[in-house]
Amino acid sequence: MPTICLFNGKIYTGVAVIEAGALIIDGDHIEDVVTMDRLKKKSLPSDTLYIDLQGKSIAPGFIDTHIHGLEGFDTAHGELEDFLGISAGLPRIGVTSFCPTLYPQQEADMLKAIHFGAQAMGKESGAVIHGLHLEGPFISCNKLGVQRPETIKSVDIDFMKRMQEAGGDAIRIMTVAPELKNMRDLALHCAHTSNTILSAGHTDATYDNMMEGIQAGILHCTHMFNAMRSLHHRDPGGVGAILIHPDFSCELIADGVHVHPALVKLLLDNKPSNKIILVTDALAPTMQSGEGPFFANGEEVYMSEEGIWRRKKDGVIAGSALTLDRAVLNMTKWGTSRESALRMAATNAALLLNKEIEVGYLLPEKFADFIIFEESSMEIQATYVRGVCKYEK
C-alpha cells in the first residue's frame, strides 16, 4: 500500500487544530501530521498518493461506546452476523470503532450473545469492536427503563465468571447499580481479573451509595441523567454525585430529547469537557429502511414525533435513533466548540477505554482511523479505518 497524503484541509488532532495541514498515512498508521508549509519541505516516497481535501476537515473517527444496533442488526439477537452487520454500517456515519451493547437476557441467551460478540472481534469489515458493553444485569429494578424485570439479577460473582468465560477479555464496559449488595465484591473481582470498566447506570443510588461506588472504583456513568436517581436538595442522588465529583466521566445522549439542552449546559458548566463522552444508545431500527414494523430487544417500537424510539405497548422511551455525527452537530448548536464536540465523540472515549489505545487522536504512530467532513454541515464525506477507506460519499 502506498503512502497516502491528504492535504489542504483543516485537521482536528484531538489535542489541537491545524487550520491548513496534511495527514500522512503509512499502512494502517499515521506517519505524520504537518502544516502545509512543513509539507512543502517534507520528502515523501515517489509513489505517494496525494488527495486534495479542498478545504474539507479531518478528525479522529468516532467511537460509540453504547450502541444496541443499526439498520435492523440487533445485538439482542446474539448472532455473529448482527455484530458484523453493525460494524459494516457504522462508517457511513463516521464511526470507526464501537462497543456493541447488550441488554440483559436469560442466562443462556446472554452467554450466547457475549460469545458471538467476542467472536466478531477481528472479523469486522467496517468499524472495529473494542469490546462489549453489558447494560446489566446487576442493575436496579426501580430504574429499568425498557429492560425486562425477569432478566435483572442481584450481584452474582459466579454468573460474572460465566460471562467472562463466554467472552474472554471482551467485556469492556458493564453498567451496574452501585447501591446493590455485594457491588464492592464485584468491583474488586473485575479489578483483579479483567479490564472491565464498571459504569453507574439504571441505578437508584443515593449520594452516599454513589460515594461508596467511587471508593470501589466506579468512576463512569451510563447515559447521564437517564435511568438514575435525580438531583434533590436533601439527597443529591446519582446525578448530584456525578456532577460534584471531578473524576467521574459520563455518557451523554445528545439528541435533545433524552436530555434537555438546558441540562446539557448544566453538565458542561460542571464537568470538565474531557469527562463527557457522546454516545447514541441507538436501537436496531436506526437507519433501517422501510415502513416497519420495527423491533428492538424483542419488542415492537415506533418512531415518535420527537425522533426517538418508543415501545409500542406503552409509549415508554425505548432508545435513541441518534447518530454521532448528529450528536456533534447538536452540541455545536448548543454552544460547544466544534473541537470540544469532536473530542467528546472520539478522544474522550479512547481515554476511557484505555489511555494507551491507538485511536481517538490524529498523531504519529496512532491508527489511521479518521473522518473527512464538511465543516459547516458535519456531513461525512469519507471514513477511513486502519488506513483503508470504508465509506465515501
C-alpha angles and dihedrals in degrees: 000000000000123000111271122214117192106191144172096044143111110260126205103196099181091252103046143357124248107202094202117014151121135250115212118202126197111186110307095341138070112254098187146340114214143165118254090253092055091045090063089060096043122100114221130179116279093243094054113141109229119204118189109215091195092215098315120137133248127205138164113284114264121260116209110196094178118046129131101188152325138213092003096311109124129191087210089071087064093211125138092235091058094057091045092046092055089049092052094051101044100077089067088070097039100263114140099171137016150167111240105224123220127201113217115268137173108304099258092048093046094050089049092052092048090049095052092041088057091045090055092062108103093018097076120130094194131011116021120244111232093186140295129296112212110201093201155285091179096062138118121281086212093062104039102134101188095335114124113251094217090064096054118102139189113245108294117178092190091056089047089055091051090052090049090050090051093051105028106207092339098105101096104160130022125188111220140167106242093206095065119113113262093016090130089056090052091049092051091046092052092046091054100040110030148011092250115146113218111217124195110234144130082034137147091194120154120223090264091050089053091050089054088050091052090052088054091052102263101143104149133067137209119237099341115239092009122103095358137103109279130234114278128175092237096037117030087196125189093317092053093047092052093047093048101043109077096204095055113106123199144199116235127198100207100192095115092242106067088048124020112239089240090060090047086058090049089052092049090049092053107034129059106252091239089064095061118088120189114222134170106213081203119181127223098265092057107124089000114146124231135050098278155194088222127200136195128178090355096305133100115252134182136205109253127211089259090060099252134112116258128187108255098219096058110002094245114154105264100181148299135299089199126132123203095242088059091045090057091048091049092051091053090049088054093054106272116132116250090241093055093044091052090050089052089055097048124357097049092052090051090054091050095049097046131334089219095049114130098227137070095061136072098221135123114288094017120118114273094245108143147133133227113212146165107261098218101043101027086228111162112238099175140353125207124196117191090345095307122112107240097172134022125175 
